Amino acid sequence: MISSFKSLGVAALFCVAASMASAVTVKPFDTPLSAGDATYGNAVAMAGESFAGETLSFAAATDLLAKITATINPFFLSPGGVPSNTISLSYAIDADPAIPLAVTTVLIGPGSVGATGLNIFLGAGQTLSFFLNGKAGPSGNQVTFAVETAPAPVPIVPAGALGLTGILALASLRRRKAKAN
């Protein structure tokens, strides 16, 4: 009886160890981000493992412009352009539908890297999420997202209204001065 419990325990340990060894490793972003902050997040899959909806997200603490660079390393294994993986990237703000990101191949020596970029405005409290799907290639893959933030640009409509108000005020002052003379 005791030996069967030992066997069961050893079998359970091997199952847990096997599932842990095949898991995709994710390093999340530092969050929330304010204007001027920078962070990165990545996900690593061993050879043949799947990115099954892995998600990396960050929240904006203030209104900001996020400048994101994403790389998939390696993306193609041969300069001939034979795909070594089926990895796709997409993003969404809050609960909006996901939008695919086009990945461009950059040749580096005998291999290559997939790269894409995105500049996006986020309001305070909004969350930007990146989704990874697909199967890693024969040498595994690392997907990295680097994020730099800047203050949100001044919206054009309010800036234009303010400029127009200033011009009208100057014209009014000029007219009054002309009337007084």
SVG drawing of the C-alpha trace seen along z (x, -y; Angstrom):
<svg xmlns="http://www.w3.org/2000/svg" viewBox="-14 -110 40 112">
<polyline fill="none" stroke="black" stroke-width="0.4" points="0.0,0.0 2.7,-2.5 4.7,-1.6 1.7,-2.4 1.4,-5.8 5.1,-6.4 4.7,-5.4 1.7,-7.7 3.7,-10.6 6.7,-10.1 4.4,-10.0 2.7,-13.2 6.0,-14.9 7.2,-13.9 3.9,-15.3 4.3,-18.6 8.0,-18.9 7.2,-18.1 4.4,-20.8 6.7,-23.3 9.5,-22.6 7.3,-23.2 5.6,-26.4 6.2,-29.7 8.1,-32.1 6.7,-35.6 8.4,-38.7 5.6,-41.3 5.9,-45.1 6.5,-47.4 3.1,-49.1 1.4,-51.6 3.4,-53.9 3.6,-57.7 5.0,-60.1 8.8,-59.7 8.8,-56.1 10.4,-53.1 9.9,-49.4 10.1,-46.1 8.3,-42.8 9.0,-39.5 7.9,-36.0 10.1,-33.0 9.1,-29.7 11.3,-26.6 11.5,-24.7 8.1,-23.7 6.1,-25.2 3.0,-27.3 2.3,-30.9 -1.4,-30.3 -2.8,-33.7 0.1,-34.9 -0.7,-38.5 1.6,-41.3 -0.2,-44.5 0.5,-47.9 -1.7,-50.6 -1.3,-54.4 -1.2,-56.4 -1.3,-59.6 -2.2,-60.7 0.8,-59.6 2.2,-58.7 3.6,-55.1 6.3,-54.2 6.5,-50.5 9.1,-48.3 8.5,-44.6 11.0,-41.9 10.7,-38.2 14.1,-36.5 14.7,-34.5 11.8,-35.1 13.1,-33.2 16.0,-30.8 17.2,-31.1 17.8,-34.1 15.7,-32.2 12.7,-33.3 11.4,-29.9 9.2,-30.6 10.6,-28.9 7.6,-29.7 3.9,-30.8 4.0,-33.6 1.5,-36.4 1.2,-39.6 -1.9,-41.8 -2.8,-44.5 -5.9,-46.1 -6.8,-49.0 -8.9,-48.0 -11.6,-45.6 -11.6,-46.6 -11.1,-44.0 -7.5,-42.9 -5.8,-44.6 -3.0,-42.5 0.5,-43.9 2.4,-43.4 5.8,-41.9 8.7,-42.8 11.7,-40.5 15.1,-41.9 18.1,-39.8 21.0,-39.6 23.8,-37.3 22.7,-33.8 19.3,-34.3 16.8,-37.1 14.6,-38.9 11.0,-40.0 10.3,-43.6 7.3,-45.9 6.6,-49.2 3.6,-51.2 3.0,-54.7 -0.2,-55.0 -1.9,-57.6 -3.3,-56.3 -5.5,-58.2 -5.0,-57.9 -6.4,-54.6 -6.4,-52.9 -4.6,-49.5 -2.7,-48.4 -2.4,-44.6 -0.3,-42.6 -1.3,-39.1 1.0,-36.4 -0.2,-33.3 1.5,-30.6 4.1,-28.0 7.8,-28.6 10.4,-27.4 13.0,-24.6 15.4,-26.8 12.7,-28.5 11.7,-32.1 11.8,-35.2 9.3,-38.0 10.3,-41.3 8.3,-44.5 10.2,-47.7 8.1,-50.7 9.1,-54.3 6.6,-57.0 6.3,-60.7 3.8,-63.4 0.6,-63.3 0.6,-65.7 -1.6,-68.8 -4.9,-67.9 -5.2,-70.0 -8.9,-71.1 -8.4,-72.8 -5.0,-74.3 -6.7,-75.6 -9.6,-77.1 -7.2,-78.8 -5.1,-80.2 -8.2,-81.5 -9.4,-83.2 -6.1,-84.9 -6.2,-86.2 -9.8,-87.5 -8.7,-89.3 -5.8,-91.0 -8.1,-92.1 -10.6,-93.5 -7.9,-95.4 -6.6,-96.8 -10.1,-97.9 -10.7,-99.7 -7.3,-101.4 -8.2,-102.6 -11.7,-103.8 -10.1,-105.8 -7.8,-107.7"/>
</svg>
